[in-house]
Amino acid sequence: MSGIVGYGAYVPVYRIKSAEIAKVWGEDTVRIEKGLGIKEKAVGGVDEDTSTISVEAARNALLRSGTDPQKIGALYVGSESHPYAVKPTGTIVAEAIGATPNLTVADLEFACKAGTAALQITMGMVDSKMIDYGMAIGADTAQGRPGDALEYSAASGGAAYLVGPNSESIAIIESTCSFTTDTPDFWRRQHAEYPTHGGRFTGKPAYFRHVIGATNRLLEKTGTKISDYTQVVFHQPNGRFPIEAAKKLGATTEQIKTGLLTPVIGNTYSGASMLGLSAVLDEAKAGDTILVTSYGSGAGSDSFAITVTDKIDERRNKAPLTKDYIAKTKYIDYATYVKYRKKLRQ
């Protein structure tokens, strides 16, 4: 069985408040904040993209693990905002962290769950002894059309996980499973700048069906109950959906509060559930159990049952904590946001 040997997060310093966006479009700030459960979101700077976010997160994961990057046999970057249509993000990351050329690299895309798909792939490769260590990254600089509801939530950030042998792990991945269907709730065609969303599919047939379906399957597979877990992390497209999913599954507010980051950094897409998990690991104690369920539009969810080991205390503070990045905040106005996210087109 493989586990998490090291993990790292990165959230850009820039923030824009929901009220600032609402002011530009003449929207009711109270209605927006209450409806989405988001007060502000993280914005990648003019020189930040999925590759730079992935590099920072990967470096933090290596700092925590103390692993020689040349021992990494596979590296996968999950994102829906790779900087190139044809040119892998993963090769940039591998070169930047000092990995050997003798590894396999690929970019993955499955809306907001590409990072957890990368985690499952690296787990399989380590468990089968094809490789000793594998890096799984989920990162995005998410897009939202000006004036669209997504503009309040689409954010920037990511997290990286170094998967390796059980004996070196700060957290053991006890089990994983997935739930997948063809549900068209969100998409972006080739050459389109911004995604489109099918509003009536977004909730019940898309997010809730898959998150609840994958979670229930994991509980059945492991013979556990939701109450058996110390912490629970659900994908968070907004601040409201994960709370509703928790209620439907019987999870408490106490179980989900540590990993619920969207209200203050927005939806980081492929980074969302990965960052939620990193925030939980930042606070976890040996013996804690964690349930994580991601969600990606189109649609699918991956669920994980994780147990924290006694190695967490010796490695936790070897890299910046997730909350450290969140605490470093510089607020920007809408004009600066438009500039940084390159929303002006000739």
C-alpha positions in Angstrom: 0.0 0.0 0.0 1.3 3.5 -0.9 0.9 6.7 0.9 1.7 10.4 1.0 5.4 10.9 1.6 5.2 14.7 1.2 2.7 17.4 0.2 2.9 21.0 -0.7 0.4 23.9 -1.4 0.6 27.2 -3.2 -2.0 30.0 -3.3 -1.2 33.3 -5.0 -1.1 36.4 -2.8 -3.6 38.5 -4.8 -7.3 38.5 -3.9 -10.3 40.2 -5.3 -13.5 40.6 -3.2 -16.8 39.4 -4.5 -18.1 42.9 -3.7 -15.6 44.4 -6.1 -16.8 42.2 -8.9 -20.4 42.8 -8.0 -19.9 46.6 -8.1 -18.7 46.4 -11.7 -21.7 44.4 -12.9 -24.3 46.1 -10.8 -25.0 43.0 -8.8 -26.3 42.7 -5.2 -23.2 41.8 -3.1 -25.2 40.3 -0.3 -27.1 38.1 -2.7 -23.9 37.0 -4.4 -22.0 36.2 -1.2 -25.0 34.4 0.3 -25.8 32.4 -2.9 -22.2 31.3 -3.6 -20.8 31.4 -0.1 -17.7 33.1 -1.4 -16.4 36.4 0.0 -13.2 36.7 -2.1 -11.0 34.6 -4.4 -7.3 34.1 -5.1 -6.0 35.6 -8.4 -2.8 34.5 -10.1 -0.4 37.4 -10.8 0.5 38.5 -14.3 3.5 36.2 -14.3 1.7 33.2 -12.7 0.1 30.2 -14.4 -0.5 26.5 -13.8 3.1 25.7 -14.4 4.5 28.2 -11.8 1.8 27.2 -9.3 2.7 23.5 -9.8 6.4 24.2 -9.4 5.9 26.0 -6.1 3.6 23.2 -4.7 6.0 20.5 -5.9 9.0 22.1 -4.3 7.1 22.4 -1.0 6.2 18.7 -1.2 9.8 17.8 -1.7 10.8 20.0 1.2 8.4 18.1 3.5 9.5 14.7 2.3 13.2 15.3 2.1 13.2 13.0 -1.0 15.8 13.3 -3.7 13.8 14.5 -6.8 15.9 12.2 -9.0 14.1 9.2 -7.4 10.7 10.4 -8.8 9.6 7.9 -11.5 6.4 9.6 -12.7 5.0 13.1 -12.6 1.4 14.1 -13.6 -0.2 17.5 -13.6 -3.9 17.7 -13.5 -5.4 21.0 -14.7 -8.0 22.6 -17.1 -5.8 25.6 -17.6 -2.5 24.2 -18.9 -0.5 27.1 -20.4 0.0 25.3 -23.7 -2.5 23.4 -25.8 0.4 21.3 -27.2 3.4 21.3 -24.8 3.2 19.5 -21.5 3.2 21.4 -18.2 4.7 18.4 -16.5 8.0 18.6 -18.3 8.4 22.2 -17.0 7.7 21.1 -13.5 10.0 18.1 -13.7 12.9 20.2 -15.0 12.3 22.9 -12.4 12.4 20.5 -9.4 15.5 18.7 -10.6 14.0 15.4 -11.6 16.0 12.9 -13.7 15.0 12.6 -17.4 14.4 8.9 -16.6 10.7 9.4 -15.7 7.3 9.4 -17.3 5.4 12.7 -17.4 1.9 13.6 -18.6 -0.7 16.3 -18.3 -4.2 15.2 -17.3 -7.5 16.9 -17.8 -10.9 16.1 -16.2 -12.3 19.4 -15.2 -11.8 19.9 -11.4 -10.8 16.3 -10.6 -7.7 15.9 -12.8 -5.4 16.2 -9.7 -7.1 13.4 -7.8 -6.9 11.3 -11.0 -3.2 11.9 -11.0 -3.1 10.8 -7.4 -4.8 7.5 -8.3 -2.4 6.9 -11.2 0.7 7.5 -9.1 -0.7 5.2 -6.3 -1.1 2.4 -8.8 2.4 2.8 -10.2 4.0 2.8 -6.7 1.8 -0.1 -5.5 2.7 -2.2 -8.6 6.4 -1.3 -8.0 6.8 0.2 -11.5 8.3 3.3 -9.7 9.5 4.1 -6.2 8.0 7.6 -6.0 5.4 9.6 -8.1 4.3 13.2 -8.0 0.6 14.1 -8.4 -0.3 17.7 -8.9 -3.7 19.5 -9.2 -3.4 23.2 -10.1 -5.4 25.8 -12.0 -5.7 29.5 -13.0 -9.4 29.0 -13.6 -11.3 31.0 -16.2 -14.6 32.9 -15.9 -16.2 35.0 -18.5 -16.6 38.7 -17.5 -20.0 39.1 -16.0 -20.7 35.4 -15.7 -21.4 33.8 -12.3 -18.2 31.9 -12.6 -16.2 35.1 -12.3 -17.0 35.2 -8.6 -15.6 31.7 -8.0 -12.9 30.8 -10.6 -9.7 31.1 -8.7 -5.9 30.2 -8.8 -4.0 27.8 -6.7 -2.8 24.2 -6.4 -1.3 21.4 -4.4 1.2 18.6 -5.0 1.5 15.1 -3.4 4.6 12.9 -3.4 3.4 9.3 -3.3 5.8 6.7 -2.0 6.2 3.6 0.1 4.0 3.0 3.2 7.0 2.9 5.5 7.9 6.6 4.7 4.4 8.0 4.6 2.9 10.8 6.7 -0.5 9.5 5.6 -1.5 6.1 4.3 -4.1 6.0 1.4 -6.1 3.0 2.6 -8.5 2.9 -0.3 -9.8 4.8 -3.3 -12.7 4.5 -5.7 -14.5 6.5 -8.4 -18.0 7.3 -9.7 -18.2 8.5 -13.3 -21.0 9.3 -15.9 -21.4 11.4 -19.0 -23.2 14.4 -17.5 -22.6 17.6 -19.5 -22.8 20.3 -16.8 -19.7 22.3 -17.8 -17.5 22.4 -20.8 -15.1 24.5 -22.9 -14.5 23.7 -26.5 -11.1 24.0 -28.2 -10.1 27.7 -28.9 -12.9 29.0 -26.6 -11.5 31.4 -24.0 -14.2 30.7 -21.4 -16.2 27.7 -20.2 -20.0 27.3 -20.5 -22.1 25.7 -17.9 -25.5 24.0 -18.1 -27.1 25.5 -15.0 -29.9 23.0 -14.4 -27.3 20.1 -14.5 -24.9 21.7 -12.1 -26.4 20.6 -8.8 -28.4 17.4 -8.3 -27.5 15.4 -11.5 -23.9 16.5 -11.6 -22.2 17.5 -8.3 -24.4 15.9 -5.8 -25.0 12.6 -7.6 -21.3 12.0 -8.2 -19.9 13.3 -4.8 -22.5 11.3 -2.9 -22.2 8.3 -5.2 -18.4 8.1 -4.9 -18.4 8.7 -1.1 -21.1 6.1 -0.5 -19.1 3.6 -2.6 -16.0 4.2 -0.6 -17.8 3.8 2.7 -19.3 0.5 1.5 -15.9 -0.6 0.1 -14.1 0.1 3.4 -16.9 -0.9 5.7 -16.9 2.5 7.4 -19.4 5.2 8.3 -19.0 8.9 7.6 -18.8 9.4 11.4 -15.6 7.3 11.5 -13.6 10.1 9.9 -11.9 12.9 11.8 -11.9 15.2 8.8 -13.9 15.2 5.5 -13.1 17.2 2.4 -15.5 17.5 -0.6 -14.8 19.3 -3.8 -15.9 22.9 -3.3 -17.1 24.7 -6.5 -18.6 27.3 -4.1 -19.1 27.6 -0.4 -22.6 26.1 -0.3 -22.4 22.8 -2.2 -19.9 21.0 0.1 -21.9 22.0 3.2 -25.1 20.6 1.5 -23.2 17.4 0.5 -22.0 17.0 4.1 -25.6 17.3 5.4 -26.9 14.7 2.9 -24.1 12.3 3.9 -24.4 12.9 7.7 -21.0 14.7 8.1 -20.8 17.4 10.7 -19.7 21.1 10.4 -16.7 20.2 12.6 -15.6 17.5 10.1 -15.6 19.7 7.1 -14.6 23.2 8.4 -10.8 22.8 8.2 -10.7 21.8 4.5 -13.4 24.2 3.4 -11.3 27.0 1.8 -13.5 28.2 -1.1 -15.2 31.0 0.9 -11.8 32.8 1.2 -9.8 31.7 -1.9 -12.5 30.7 -4.4 -12.7 27.5 -6.5 -9.2 26.5 -7.5 -10.7 23.8 -9.8 -8.1 20.9 -10.0 -6.5 22.3 -6.9 -9.7 22.6 -4.8 -9.9 19.2 -3.1 -6.1 18.9 -3.1 -5.8 22.2 -1.2 -8.6 21.2 1.1 -6.6 18.0 2.0 -3.4 20.0 2.4 -5.1 22.3 4.9 -6.4 19.2 6.8 -2.9 17.6 6.9 -1.5 20.9 8.2 -3.6 20.4 11.3 -3.9 16.6 11.5 -2.6 14.3 14.3 -1.3 10.8 14.1 -4.3 8.4 13.9 -6.6 10.9 12.3 -8.7 9.6 9.5 -9.6 11.7 6.4 -12.2 11.2 3.7 -11.6 13.1 0.5 -14.0 13.2 -2.5 -13.2 15.3 -5.5 -15.5 16.3 -8.4 -14.9 17.1 -12.0 -17.6 18.3 -14.4 -18.5 16.0 -17.3 -18.6 14.2 -14.8 -16.9 12.2 -12.1 -15.7 11.9 -8.5 -12.7 10.2 -6.8 -12.9 9.2 -3.2 -10.0 8.4 -0.8 -9.8 7.0 2.7 -6.6 8.2 4.4 -5.0 7.5 7.8 -2.4 9.9 9.2 0.8 8.4 10.7 3.1 9.6 13.4 5.6 11.0 10.8 3.3 14.0 10.2 4.7 16.1 13.2 8.3 15.8 12.0 7.6 17.0 8.5 4.7 19.4 8.7 6.7 22.5 9.3 9.4 21.9 6.8 7.4 23.8 4.2 4.9 26.7 4.3 1.5 25.7 5.6 -1.6 26.3 3.4 -2.9 28.9 5.9 0.4 30.8 5.6 -0.3 31.4 1.9 -3.9 32.3 2.6 -2.9 34.8 5.2 -0.6 36.6 2.8 -3.2 38.7 1.0 -3.0 41.7 -1.3 -6.4 43.0 -2.5 -6.7 44.2 -6.1 -9.4 46.1 -7.9 -11.3 44.8 -10.9 -9.1 46.6 -13.5 -6.0 45.0 -12.0 -7.8 41.6 -12.0 -8.6 42.0 -15.7 -5.0 42.8 -16.4 -3.6 39.9 -14.4 -6.0 37.4 -15.9 -5.5 38.8 -19.4 -9.2 39.4 -20.0 -8.6 42.3 -22.5 -8.3 41.0 -26.0 -7.3 42.9 -29.2 
